Amino acid sequence: MAGIDKTYVTWDQYKRVEEFFTPEMQAKQKADLGGCFGYERYTESDFDGVDEQVLWNTPSLVDLWLANFCKLDFIQERLKQQYGENWIGWKDLDFNEKGFIISIEHKDSYVAPSKEIDDNIVEIYNEFIVYGTTFFHKLLYSAIAAVRGEYYNVLFKNNFIVNFKIFGLQIKASSNTTNGINYYLVEEDKETILTYGYFPIPYLFKGEKDRFLKFFDDYKIKHSYRKADHKKYDPAQIVISEEDSCASIDMYRNFSSLEQFNSIILTLPKYIKLN
C-alpha cells in the first residue's frame, strides 16, 4: 500500500495508542465493527535512529470508527489530512443500525424496496422478484456499487440516483460523467456535499467475512417466469423489467392492487413468455 495511506507515530504517540487499546475498547471495536483491528508492535529500541514508525494502514470502515471513538489528537489530525473536512466520518455515526436502500432512480426507472406502515415504522425489503429482462440486475448492481463507493462499477454515468441509509444517516449518491459519483448528506430538505467512503466487495479466503454486510443489507433477486410467484411478495418487491427501464409494480400509473398484475405485465417485450 502507498505510504500516503499509512499512519506514522513517534514513540510517545505510540505509547498513547497502547493506552487507548484497553480490553474494554477492544470489546467495543468487536461490537461495533464485527471484529477487532490491531496495530504494529514496537519497543522503544525500534525508534532508535528514526523519528517515526508505521502504526497501521486502516480501511474505510476502521477509519470511520476511529474518527468517532479514538480522540487522540494525532489520529484525528491524520484522518483530517486523509479525508478533509466534509467526510462522513465527522458525523455522529450509528454502527449498530442496519443500512438499506430507500430508492433507485434512472430516467424512467424507479424502485423503492420499502413501505411506510405508519409515521415511525418502515418495513424494509431485501429481496426482489423480477419479471422481464435483466435490466433490473444492472440497476441493482450499480446501486450497490454506489453504496460501497465503487464508482467504477456504476454502469450508468448520468441521471442515476441512489437514496439510502447507512450508519444512521440518509445519503444520496448521484452519478454524472464529470465527477463520477457525488454524495450528499440529506437532512430534512437540506442536502450537503459529502466525502464518502470506500467499502469494496473483498476477495475472501475461507472463513473470512465481508464486514460491510454488518452495516448494509445484502439484496437478493428471484427472476421468475411463473405468474403465480408474485402473490408471495409485497408490491414494493415486484419489479417489472423492460428493455431499458424497470419499476416496482406499485409505481405504475393507476396501480391499486396486485389484481392488476396480469394487465401490467403486458408491457413486457413480447419475446418474454410467462407461464
N, C-alpha and C positions, 0 to 999 in steps of 0.2 A: 504493500500500500504506500502511497505517496506520503512524504513527511508532512505535507500540509494538513493531512487528516489526523495526525497524531497529536497527543498532548504530552508536553515535556514538563518536568518538575525539578526543582532543586532538592537538596537533601532535607532542608527544613520543611518544604512543602510536602515532600514525600511522607515525612513523619505525621503531618496533619491528615493526610489521606489514610494512613494506617489507623489513626484515632477515629476517623469517620466510619470505617468498616467494622462497626461493632456487631455482635451476633444479632442484636435487635434490628439494626439497619439491613443486615443481610436477609433476615426474615421478611422485612418489608419489601426488599427487592424481589424476592421469590413470589410474594403475594401479588405484587403489582405487575411484574413482568413475566411471571410464569417460570422464572429461573434466576439464578444469581449470576452476576458478572464479576470478574476479578480484575487484578492489576498486576503489573510486572513486580517481581520481588527483588529487593536490593538490600545490601548492607551499606553502612557508611563508606566502607572502602571502595565501593563501586563508583563513588563520586570523586575519588582521588584523581586529580588532573582534568576533571570535566565539571562544567557548571551545572549541566542538566542531563537527565536520563529520560527515556521514553516511559511514560506511565501507562498509556493504553491507546488503542485505536478503536473507538467505540462506534457501533452502528446507530442509526437514527433513533430507534426505539430507546436505547440506553441514554442517548443524549437528551431526549425529552424528559426522561426520569431524572437525570442529573440536574437539569435546569430547574425542575420543581422541588427537588429534595436535597441536593448537595449544594449548600450555600457557601462553600469555601470560595473566597474571593477570586483566587487564581483560576479555579474551574469555571466560575461564572464568566470571567473575562475571556477565557479561551473559547467558550461557547459563543460569546458575542462576536469574536473575531471570525468564527466559522460560519455563523448563520445570520448575523446582522440584527437589526432592531425589530423587524416585523415578523420574526419567526414564531411559529405556533408554540414552540417550547416555552415562551414567556407568558403564555396564558395559563390560567388555573385549570389543569387537566384532571380528568377523572379516569384513572387507569382500571376501574372496575365496572365501567359501563360499556356494554357491547355496542359497537357501531353498526350502522345499517344504511342502505340506500334509501333515500326519500324519493327521488325521481331521476329518470334518464331522458334527455331530450335531444333530438336531432332532426331538424327540418320538420317533416310530417310524422316523426316518431315520438311517442310519449309512453313511458312505462313507469308506474308508481306502485311498487310492491308493498303497500301497507294500506290500512284503512283506519280512520278515526272512529273509535267506539263512543267516546264522549269527549269532553273538553280536556281531560287529563290522561286518557288512555289511548294508545295507538297499538293496533295489532300489526305485527311486522311479519312478513313472509320471506323465506329464503329459498323457496322452491317455485319454479315456474312450469307450466305445461304449455307447450308451443305447438301451434297448428300452422302449417305452411312451409315457407322457405327457411333457410338457415340464417337469414339476415339478423334475426334477434341474437343469435350466438355471437355474431360480430359486434353487435351493440353492447351486450353484456360484457364481453371480453374487454372492450375498450373502457367501459365504466370501471371495472375492477382495476385495470391498469392505471386509470386516473387516480383512484383512491390510494393505490400503492405508490404513486409518484413515478410510475414507469411511463413517462411521456412518449418514449419510443415505441410503445405497444398500443398507443391510442390510434386507431385506424381511421379516425375522422379528424381532419385538420381545421374544419370550420363548423360553426353552428352546432357544436356538441357541448352539452352542459350536463354535469352530474351534480345533483344535490345530495349530500349525505351527512350523517352524524358520526363523529368519532371522538373519543376522549371527552365526551360530554359537550362538544362544540358542534355547531352546524357550519358546514363548509360547502362552498360552491366551487367546482372546477369547471373552467371554460377553456376550450381549445381554440387556437387560431394559428394561422400559418406564420405569423411574425414572431410570436413569443412562445410557441409550443402550448403549454398549459398555464393559465393563470389561476391562482387560488384566492378565494375571498372568505373572510370570516363573516358570517351572516348573523346579525343581532337585530331582532325586530325588523325594521325597514331599512337598516343600515348595512352596507357591505364595505368591508375594509380589506385592502390588498394584503396578502399573507404569504410569507415564505413557508412552504410546506416541508414535508419530509420525504424520505426515500425508503420504502419498505418492500423491496422486490421479492418475488417468489424465489426462495432459495433452492440451491441444489442440496437435497437432503441425503445424508447417509443413514443407514439402518439405525433406528432408534431415535433419530433427531426429529424435532418438531418445527413447524412453521410458526414461530412465536406471534406473528401478526394475527393469526386466527383467534388468538385470545381477545383481540380488540375489535375484530370486524367479522361479520358473518361470511361464511362460505356459501356460495349460491349454487343451486343445482337446477338442471334443466331436464325435463322429460319431453322429448319430441314425440308427439303422438299422431297416429293416423286413424285412431278409433274415436268416433264422435262421442261415444258414451263416457269416455275418460274425463271429460270436462266437468261432469257432475260432482266429482270428488274435490273440486277446487273452488276457492273464492274467486269472484270476477277479477280482482286485482292480480291474481296469479295466472290468469289465462291470457296468453299473448297470441295475437293474430299477426303472423309474419308474412309480409308480401315481398315483392321483388326488391324494393329499395326503401322500405319503411316497415314499421311494426308499431303495435299499440296494445295496451291492455284492453280487454274486451269492454270494460266499463268506461273506456274513453270514447267509444263510438257514439256517434250522434243518435240521440233519442234512446240510448240504452236504458232499460229499466229493470230487466230481469234476465236470467240465464235461458229463459224460454225463447229468447231471440237468437240463441247461438246458431241455429241452422240457417237463419237468414244472413247473419253476419259473415259466416264462413264462405258465403257465395262470392265474396270479394276476392278470395284467393285465386291465384292463377289456375286455369282450367286443367293444367297438366298434373296438378296435385290431387290424387284420389284419396278420399276418406271413406272408411268403412262405417 
